[in-house]
Structure formats: C-alpha cells, structure tokens
Amino acid sequence: MTLLEKLRCLFTFGQGVALPMAEIPDDKSPFSLFATWFEDANKSGLLLPEAMSVSSCNTQGQPSSRMVLLKSFDEQGFVFYTNYGSRKSDELSANNQVALLFHWAVLQRQVRIEGRVEKVSKAESEAYFHSRGRGSQIGAWASKQSQKIASKDELHQIEKQFTDEFSGKDIPLPEFWGGYRVVPHYIEFWQGRANRLHDRLCFEKVDGNWQTYLLQP
C-alpha cells in the first residue's frame, strides 16, 4: 500500500485496510473467526460493537431491517431478544429466513450472516430477562412493540401501571417476550482494502459441513 493510499484511509477512518486478511480457522468453523473479529471490535473502542441489523421479509416480499443487539453466540447460532408481538416477530413467524449484518466501520470490516430463526427456550429467555435492569423488565411489559400509540404520555402511564403492580415483587417474564436464535448457513467476512479490492471470505454450510471460498469484491 502506498503512502498516499494509507493517508487516504486515515482521512476516511479506514484504519482496517491495514489489517491482515482473515485466515481460515483450522477447524473450518466461521464461529472461531467471528469470535476473533468480535473481540477486535470490542477492543477498538466502538460504541455498541454488538449492534447488528436484522432483516426479515413479509409475505408480500417486502423486506424490512432494524438494529438490535447481539446477546450471545456459539456454534448453534446468534441470539437476540425482542417482543414476540413486534413487526419483525410477525414476519419471522411467517418466514423464518433472516439476514444479519455487523458493520464495524473503524476496522473497515463487516460480517454478513444468512440463515433461519428459531425461538430460544423459555429457560434461556427467562435467564436473560432477569439479568436485565428492573426498568428494562418493566419496559418489556409496558411496550406493545410496533403497535400504534396515541401519545408518549400513554406509554408513561402504562409504565407507571406496571411499576406499581410489580412494586416489591420479582417481575415475571412476559409470555410475549423472548429470544430468537439465528441458525446460519452462510457467513461472509468482508475486509476493506485499498482501491476497493476488498477481501470476501465466505463460509457456506453444505450437507452439514462448512465449505470456504473467496468472492471477488
């Protein structure tokens, strides 16, 4: 990379272009590589490196995307939590195919994930729910996510109602709230490079095994 290219990268906050190309893990599993990149994102000082876009599609074929927070991941998949009555939950119930996107701009990296969703167990949802702050637990009860509301005052009144109802008590897990696990069949690691000759390392699950290959930028 020339000095001019390096200066251009710095001016565009593209520090990541100087990083080495991702290596295929010995176990050929994308999860170990994701863990490394996720740790790099955490160390970079990024605000909310766990933020990811979740894209779903309704029965008419209209896609929609929103940002949520990754709460855990392992060889089984990537987990986030939400209201099961929300628009995204309605769409995921009708069509369980989903796409995730992590974008870590300061590292010039992104990870694209495609797969299907399944609900996590009630025990998993309950454990995470009770790890949240009390205010967030009450907020889960108060919000009928994606439903129309007359005013913000109405929402505050509902919040107060549940605050009073659960005063001095443990707050139970709402039946309409819990986690989804995205079980991937495709994971792509994108690393920015000079002159837009970016790296694209792909893992695709075929007959139960992960296959790897590179794509042109």
N, C-alpha and C positions, 0 to 999 in steps of 0.2 A: 504494500500500500504506500503510495507517495505521500510526501509531507502535505501537499495540497489536499489530498483526499482525507487525511487524518484531521486537518483543520476544519474541513467541511463537516466531517462527522461530529466534531466537538461543537461547532456552531449550531448544529441541528440536534444536539443532545443525543447523538447516536453512538454513545460510548461502546455499545455492544458489538459494533462491527469489528473491533479488535480482538474479540474473544475467539478461541479455537472452535472449529466445527465440532458439533456433538459427535461423540463416539458411540457406536452400537454397544450396548452393555453385553457382557459375557453371557448373561442368561437370556439375552434377546428379548427381554421384557421391557416395555416402554415405561413401566412404573418406577423402576430404579432411576432412569434418566429424568423422569418428571420430578422425582424427589430431589434430585440434584439441582435442577433448574428452579424449583420452588424455593429451595434453600438459598440459592443465589439471589432470587428476587427479594426474599426476606432480608438478606444481608445488605441489599443495595440501598435501603432507606426508603423504598417506595411506600406510599400510604396504601394500605389495604392490598397487598400483593395477592391475597386470596380472592379478590373480586374477579368474577367471571361473567361473561354473557351467556345466558341460556336462551336458545332459540327453539321455539315449538311451531307447530303448524295446525291450523284448524281444519275442519272437514271440507271447507271450500278451497283449501290450498293456500290460504293467506298466512304467511309466516309472521311471527312476532318475536321480538327479542327484549330482554331486560337484564339488568345486572343483579346478581345475587352473590352471596359469599360461600365459598367452599369451606365446609366444616371438617371434613376428613376425607382421606383417600387411602386405598390399599389395593391389593391385587383384584379385589372384587369390583372396584369402581370408585366413583367420585360422588360425595354426599353433600346435599344442601337441604335446607328446611324451608317450609312455606305453609301457607294456608291452603288446605285441600279444596277450598271453595273458590280459589282465585281463578283468573282467566287462564293462567299458564297451566294450572292443575286440570281445568276443564279440557284444555287442548291436549294435554299429555294423557288424560284418560281416554280420549277418543283416538289419539295417535301417539303411541309410545316412542316414536322415533324422535331423537333430540340431538342438538349440537351445542357444544360448549366452546367458548373462546377465552383464553387468557392472553392479555396483551401487556407486556412489560416494556414500555417504551424506552426507558433509560438504558435497558440492556439490549435494545433492538431485538427482542425475542417475542414470539407468540407461540401458543400451543393450541391447535385445533383438535377437537375431540368429537367423534360421531358415535352414536350408539342408541341404546334403548333405556327407558327408565323403568324402575320398579320401586314400590314403596319399601322403605326400611321397616323393620319390625317395630311393633309398638314399644317394646322394651328399649330399643335404640332411641326412638323419638322421646320417650319419657326421660331417659337419662340425660339427653341433651337439653330438653326443655327445662329440667330442674337445675341445669348448670348455668342457665341464663339469670340475669338480674331480675329482681321481683317486678320492676317496672316493665321490662320486656315481656314477662309472663302475663301480666295484666293486659299489656298491649295486644298480645295474641288473642286474648278473649274479647277485647273491645272491638277489634277491627274485623269487619266482614270484607276481606280484601277484594278489591276490584268492583265492589258494589257502589252505586251512586249514593251520595250523601247530600243533604240539604245545605249544611254548613259545617265548619270546623267545630263550632260550639256543640253541635250534636254529638260529634265524636268525643269531645271532652266530657260531656255529660254521661255517655256510655262508659267511658274510662272511670269516672268517679263512681258510677254504679257498681262496677266490678271491684274497685278498690275498697268500697265499703263492704261488699258482700264477702270478700276474702280477708277482711281485716283480722289479724291474729291467727290466720289459718294457713296451712300449706295450700298452694294453688295447684289444682289438678291439671293434667294435660288435657286440652280440649280435644274432643273427638275429631274436630275438623282441622287439626293442625299436626304436621309431622314431616318426616323426611322422605326424600327421593334419592335413590342411588342410580347414577348413570353408569350402565354397564357398557364399556366401549368395544367397538370392533375396528375402530380406526383412530389413530393418534398421529398427528403430524407436528414435528418440531421445526419451527421456522427461525432462522438466524439471519439478521440483516447483514449485508455485505456491501462493499463499495461498488459503484457502477451498477447497482441493482442486480448483481449476480448473486442473489441470496441463496443460502442453503435451505433445503427442504428434505428432512429425513423423516420417512414415513414408516409406521408400523401398522400392519393390517392383519386382522385375525382371519385365518383361512383354515377350515376344518379343525378348529380348536387350537391352532398353533399360530404364533405371531411370525409374520414374514416382514422383512425390511427391504426398503428400496429408496432411491433418491428420485426427486422430481426436479425438472428444470424450473427456474424461477419465473 
